Amino acid sequence: MKLQNKKMKKLFAIFGLLMLFQTGFAQKEKILNLQTFDERKLHFGYYLGMNYNSYKINYLAEDDASIVIPPTPSEFFIDIKESVGFNLGFVVDYRLHKNINLRFEPGLMSNSKELTFYNEDYLNYPAYDGTTNPVRKISSTFLHLPLLLKLSTDRLDNIRPYVIGGVSYDYNFSSNEKNKDDNYAGEFRTTTNNFMYEVGIGMDFYFYFFKFSPSIRGVFAINNELVRDENRIFETPVGGFEIEGPWTGPIDFFGTRGIYLNLTFE
């Protein structure tokens, strides 16, 4: 978690420096570029960017119907190793008001994560008998379909700050949801169809031929993305018992959370 927070701070720092640089440049610029650009009812653009996705994981409480649970709420049962991914898409912008725009920004996103399942208190369960790999690598490519409202201030010379937010639908091409193999066969599964909400800030910069709009956003899952393992029956000296499995059994909620840094050209 400390590593993730450091990377998030670095992304915010880079975005802040970019804003300061462009603002300083814009204050020296006296010629107004693209003066009638924002009067268009409809316009288009495209974006390139980076994403840093992780997962929010909530565990079941001790009184829930789960045999395999973390011993304490503060102890991590799953360690997540994230990496930076890439965004690519286009923009459809519809002007509702001089300060309000409705935006549709479909795109393709890719990223990868590595999950390591560990807990010394449960090494005797079949999942941790020394023959099963506790690491799951998740490489995801998904279609991202956000519908957003962009709320802008009045233009100041060649800059215009804004906030943006809305909801999105994500189709995960690499979810493994319909795969019959689960974690007992080494496959970690998530849902294919997911819903998110996202909020962010950005700045429009008006140049001679185009408008450049960097933004940074937080993206958060609404639905639980976990596909649970099939129940298994195990024999013990005092009889058999059924558990869902030590991989997905302790998990109550498993959903995407991430940061997107987009560079948009309109």
C-alpha positions in Angstrom: 0.0 0.0 0.0 2.9 2.4 0.7 4.3 1.8 -2.7 0.9 2.4 -4.3 0.5 5.7 -2.4 4.0 6.8 -3.5 3.1 6.2 -7.2 -0.2 8.0 -6.8 1.6 11.0 -5.3 4.1 11.0 -8.2 1.2 11.1 -10.7 -0.4 14.0 -8.9 2.9 15.8 -8.7 3.6 15.4 -12.5 0.1 16.6 -13.3 0.5 19.6 -10.9 3.9 20.6 -12.5 2.3 20.4 -16.0 -0.5 22.7 -14.8 1.9 25.2 -13.4 4.1 25.2 -16.5 1.2 25.6 -18.9 -0.4 28.3 -16.7 2.8 30.3 -16.6 3.1 30.0 -20.3 -0.5 31.0 -20.9 -0.2 34.1 -18.7 2.5 35.5 -21.1 0.3 34.7 -24.1 -1.8 37.7 -25.1 -3.3 36.4 -28.4 -6.5 34.5 -27.9 -6.5 31.2 -29.8 -9.6 29.4 -31.0 -12.0 32.1 -29.8 -15.1 30.5 -31.1 -14.2 26.8 -30.4 -16.4 26.5 -27.3 -19.4 27.8 -29.2 -19.7 24.6 -31.2 -22.6 22.4 -30.3 -20.7 19.2 -31.2 -17.0 18.5 -31.6 -14.7 15.5 -31.5 -11.2 14.6 -30.3 -9.0 11.8 -29.1 -6.9 11.0 -26.0 -3.8 9.1 -25.0 -3.0 8.3 -21.4 -1.8 6.1 -18.6 -3.6 4.2 -15.9 -2.6 2.8 -12.6 -5.2 0.3 -11.5 -5.5 -1.7 -8.3 -8.3 -3.4 -6.3 -10.3 -2.4 -3.3 -10.7 -5.6 -1.2 -13.1 -6.0 1.8 -13.0 -9.2 3.8 -15.8 -11.0 5.6 -16.2 -10.5 9.3 -15.5 -13.4 11.7 -19.2 -14.0 12.2 -20.0 -14.4 8.5 -20.5 -17.9 7.0 -17.0 -18.5 5.9 -14.5 -21.0 7.3 -11.4 -19.4 5.8 -11.0 -15.8 7.0 -8.1 -13.5 7.8 -7.3 -13.8 11.5 -7.6 -10.0 12.0 -9.2 -7.3 9.9 -5.9 -5.4 9.8 -3.9 -8.3 8.3 -3.6 -8.5 4.5 -4.7 -11.7 3.0 -3.9 -10.7 -0.5 -0.9 -8.7 -1.6 -1.4 -6.7 -4.8 1.5 -5.7 -7.2 0.3 -3.1 -9.7 1.9 -1.8 -12.9 1.2 1.2 -15.2 -1.1 0.6 -18.2 -2.2 2.6 -21.2 -5.4 4.3 -22.4 -6.4 5.1 -26.0 -9.7 6.5 -27.2 -11.8 9.2 -28.7 -14.1 12.0 -27.5 -17.6 13.1 -28.5 -18.4 16.4 -26.8 -21.9 18.0 -26.8 -22.4 21.5 -25.5 -25.3 21.8 -23.0 -24.4 25.2 -21.6 -21.5 27.6 -21.9 -20.0 26.0 -18.8 -21.4 22.5 -19.1 -20.6 19.8 -21.6 -21.8 16.2 -21.9 -19.0 13.9 -23.0 -18.8 10.3 -24.3 -15.2 9.0 -24.2 -15.0 5.4 -25.4 -11.6 3.8 -25.3 -9.4 0.7 -24.8 -7.5 0.3 -21.6 -4.8 -2.3 -20.7 -3.0 -3.1 -17.4 -1.7 -5.9 -15.4 -1.7 -6.9 -11.7 -0.2 -9.7 -9.7 -2.0 -11.1 -6.7 -0.2 -13.1 -4.0 -2.4 -15.1 -1.5 -0.7 -15.8 1.8 -1.6 -16.4 5.4 0.5 -18.5 7.7 -2.6 -19.5 9.8 -4.0 -21.4 6.8 -1.0 -23.2 5.4 -2.6 -26.5 6.2 -5.6 -25.9 3.8 -5.4 -27.7 0.5 -4.7 -24.3 -1.3 -1.4 -24.0 0.6 -0.2 -27.6 0.8 3.0 -26.7 -1.0 1.7 -27.9 -4.4 -0.4 -24.9 -5.4 1.1 -21.6 -6.7 -0.3 -18.8 -4.5 0.4 -16.1 -7.2 -2.2 -15.1 -9.8 -1.2 -12.8 -12.7 -4.1 -10.7 -14.1 -3.5 -9.1 -17.5 -6.6 -7.1 -18.5 -7.8 -5.4 -21.7 -11.1 -3.8 -21.5 -13.5 -1.5 -23.4 -14.1 1.6 -21.3 -17.4 3.5 -22.0 -17.7 6.6 -19.8 -20.6 9.1 -20.0 -19.4 12.3 -18.2 -20.4 15.8 -17.3 -17.6 18.4 -17.7 -18.1 21.6 -15.6 -15.8 24.4 -16.7 -15.1 27.9 -15.4 -15.2 30.9 -17.7 -12.2 31.1 -20.0 -9.1 33.1 -18.8 -7.0 34.0 -21.8 -6.0 30.6 -23.2 -6.7 28.4 -20.2 -9.9 27.0 -18.7 -10.0 24.8 -15.6 -12.7 22.2 -15.2 -14.0 19.3 -13.1 -15.3 16.2 -14.7 -17.3 13.2 -13.4 -19.8 10.5 -14.3 -20.4 6.8 -14.7 -18.9 4.2 -17.1 -19.4 0.7 -18.3 -16.3 -1.6 -18.7 -16.3 -4.8 -20.7 -13.3 -6.9 -19.6 -12.1 -9.1 -22.5 -9.8 -11.0 -20.1 -12.1 -11.7 -17.2 -12.2 -15.5 -17.4 -15.8 -15.3 -16.0 -17.0 -18.2 -18.1 -13.9 -20.3 -17.5 -14.9 -23.6 -15.8 -11.5 -23.7 -14.1 -11.2 -21.8 -10.9 -8.3 -21.1 -8.4 -8.0 -24.8 -7.7 -6.8 -25.1 -11.3 -4.8 -21.8 -11.1 -7.3 -19.5 -12.7 -8.5 -16.3 -10.9 -11.8 -15.1 -12.4 -13.5 -11.7 -12.4 -16.8 -10.5 -14.0 -16.9 -9.4 -17.6 -19.5 -6.6 -17.3 -18.6 -3.9 -14.7 -19.8 -0.4 -13.8 -17.6 2.4 -12.5 -17.9 6.0 -11.4 -15.1 8.5 -11.9 -14.3 12.0 -10.9 -11.4 14.3 -11.8 -9.9 17.7 -12.6 -8.3 19.1 -15.7 -7.4 22.2 -17.7 -8.1 23.3 -21.2 -5.2 25.0 -23.1 -6.1 26.7 -26.3 -3.4 26.6 -29.0 -3.5 27.9 -32.5 -4.7 24.8 -34.2 -6.2 22.6 -31.4 -7.2 22.5 -27.7 -5.1 20.4 -25.3 -6.8 19.1 -22.2 -4.8 17.1 -19.6 -6.8 15.6 -16.8 -6.3 13.3 -13.9 -9.2 11.1 -12.6 -10.0 8.6 -9.9 -12.0 5.5 -11.1 -13.9 3.3 -8.7 -15.9 0.1 -9.1 -19.6 0.0 -8.2 -20.2 -3.7 -8.5 -18.4 -6.6 -7.0 -16.0 -8.0 -9.7 -15.2 -11.3 -8.0 -16.3 -14.7 -9.5 -16.2 -17.1 -6.6 -14.6 -20.5 -6.6 -16.7 -23.7 -6.5 -17.2 -25.2 -3.1 -15.1 -28.2 -2.2 -15.6 -30.9 0.4 -12.6 -31.9 2.5 -12.1 -34.7 4.9 -10.7 -34.2 8.4 -10.2 -36.6 11.4 -13.5 -35.4 12.7 -15.4 -35.6 9.4 -15.9 -33.8 6.2 -16.6 -30.1 5.7 -17.4 -27.9 2.8 -15.6 -24.6 2.0 -15.6 -22.2 -0.9 -11.8 -22.2 -0.9 -9.1 -20.1 0.7 -8.7 -17.8 -2.3 -12.2 -16.3 -2.7 -13.8 -17.5 0.6 -12.5 -14.6 2.8 -13.5 -11.9 0.3 -16.6 -9.8 0.7 -16.0 -7.2 -2.0 -13.4 -7.1 -4.8 -13.5 -4.1 -7.1 -11.3 -1.9 -9.3 -9.9 1.4 -8.1 -7.4 3.4 -10.1 -6.0 6.6 -11.4 -6.1 7.7 -15.0 -3.9 10.4 -16.5 -5.4 11.4 -19.9 -4.0 13.8 -22.5 -6.8 14.9 -24.8 -6.6 16.7 -28.1 -9.7 18.4 -29.6 
